[in-house]
Amino acid sequence: MSSETTRQLLIDAACRAFAENGVERASLLEITRQAGQRNRGAVHYHFGSRAGVLVAVLEEQVEFLRECVGDLLARAEARPGELEPLVDAFVEPAVALAAQGWKGQCFLRIVAELLATQSETSLPPAVYDVIASTRVYEVSHLLDQQLDALPPAVRELRTTLTIGFAVRAVAERAKGQVDSPQIEWLDDETFEADLKAMCLAMLSVAAPAGPTR
């Protein structure tokens, strides 16, 4: 088996493991076993660390997302002051990625976890760089500017939670359609429109009463 084949098997196994068990909880030894490798240090040999294999997993979707998000950001920039095109800029790429199959769905679950549990500054630099290259942080920063009437802490939390909610909702729906085909799921168009409406409502609601920073 070639080194490149081994590397790809490890990436695929890591993609599933990170999505199903969590980025930090997934066992590197189990990833190695699922990839059919006997060398217990295969992940470290090929990628150097947990962060290294995570970067390799994320990099597989970067080019697609950069192009997709970039087109939608250009559309949003042509409509300054409106929230709807910014919501489009994170919902539509997620829907398109989920439609590509299990890898896209796993990617969305991994990114949703990273957005929910870690700030931009707490991510390993290489992981931050690969996520940033999808331009999702540009969407987040533009949303933050649009919500300038809210207290900064509320604004930051709401933006992060809304994007994470949308990404995970798309991924879990796609997974559910595979795992539970007997359920009558919303058609794709209605689901996407309803998800956008929910995200817009989450971003638009007034700040809570009481002290905020």
Buried (B, 14 or more C-beta within 10 A) or exposed (E): EEEEEBBBBBBBBBBBBBBEEEBEEBEBEEBBBBBEBEEEEBBBBBBEEBBBBBBBBBEBBBEBBBEBBBEBBEEBEEEEEEBEBBBBBBBBBBBBBBEEEBBBBBBBBBBBBBBBEBEBEEBBEBBBEBBBBBBBBBBBEBBBEBBEEBBEEBBBEBBBBBBBBBBBBBBBBBBEBEEEEEEEEEEEEEBBEEBBEBBBEBBEEEBEEEEEE
